[in-house]
Amino acid sequence: MIATRHRNDASPSLRPIEGFTVRRELSAAKMAQLQKRTEIDMGRRMWDEHRAYVASIDGEDVAWGWVATDTAVIGEIQSAFRIPKRERYLWNFVTSQAHRGRGIYPRLLAGIVDAELADADRFWVAYAPENHASGAGIHKAGFATVAKISFDRHGAPAIKMLVDGAPNPAKMLGLRTLEETLSQCWRCARMGKTLEESCAPEACKCDYQRPERGCA
């Protein structure tokens, strides 16, 4: 799935969390510590014009994510793409285990949009169809899901528009726009299931946050 928000869209109404702040993090070493990755990896992202943002509560870092301003990759669908001017692609968000379920993700997304509005007009964020928690948080942050990104009957990634008249991200992502049914979830595609073998919309019980739950 892919959701978007434009600067002219209504701002979300989110109840404040006491002590909550969002900052842009310029230290590759700090991001390496948070994400348990190497400083070289984090530095390479920053060199490629990716911006790190961190949410904190009373000085404790509780969530983080990245904003791509030039190029980006969605590894699950093998899409490497260039981002149009004055647009942003948000990715790689993590909320620490102890602070999940508190609504931090949508507040971090909203804080990032506020920070980037000085030189950006449209924002994109993608998520797996079975990542229900992520989708809910994205919508709370004022984003609208406009298209489904999944796999066709041959296992190739494609886009199916869900909202008439909405901006189509297919050109940006280098994907085809199809009218046909796409795989209900990315998990089935990763398992090598054909479209016919994958779960049906009314029967899918896959949940990105609960890997023990599989297709019905």
Secondary structure, DSSP 4 states (H G I P E B T S, - for coil): -EEEEETTSPPP--PPPTTEEEEEE--HHHHHHHHT--HHHHHHHHHTTEEEEEEEETTEEEEEEEEESSEEEEGGGTEEEEPPTTEEEEEEEEE-GGGTTSSHHHHHHHHHHHHHTTS-SEEEEE--TT-HHHHHHHHHTT-EEEEEEEE-TTS-EEEEE-STTSPP-HHHHT-EE--S---S-HHHHHTT--TTTSPPTTT----TT-TT----
